[in-house]
């Protein structure tokens, strides 16, 4: 009986998909690079689900509209934090965990690292408060690989202004806010180097994507 239990555990580990997250401030090209990574994985025969945070579910998308709405510019940092984790809890339950359990890969535009960066670094929410919610919502689940697309905030924000649409609640923040967010991302990468890869997103598109291809092929080779 014990042997059967161990066998099931091993099979579950083999079947579990990989969880990749893309992080970075606005204007670092996450959407473009996400599409490329998706195409690479599909070309290698991997079943992959692309999603985003906040969002990914009907409830998550509704909460996303609230948290990005400029009409709620005065929202408290604690309210913002709890909205993020409410959306994340639903996301994990309804999409991320089921997909990983099926052996599929999940490719997510932002995850909890964004909370540490935006609500922690940007808003000044105590990191231990974020960590407590992370443990509650996620248990032991963490991404297998987190790609941080890094660029100087002034350069990245200049790119966002070329999009030709109204800025959302976060995009309306000042340069100092995004400098704090960037520093929080880089601190996470220094503290947990086994999971993070920092990619210089200030370079030309082909250079950035060449590095991303290498990193994704390296991870795909482990299956």
Beta strands, then each sheet from edge to edge (+ up, - down):
strand 1: 19-23
strand 2: 48-52
strand 3: 105-109
strand 4: 145-150
strand 5: 196-200
sheet 1: 2+ 3+ 1+ 4+ 5+
end
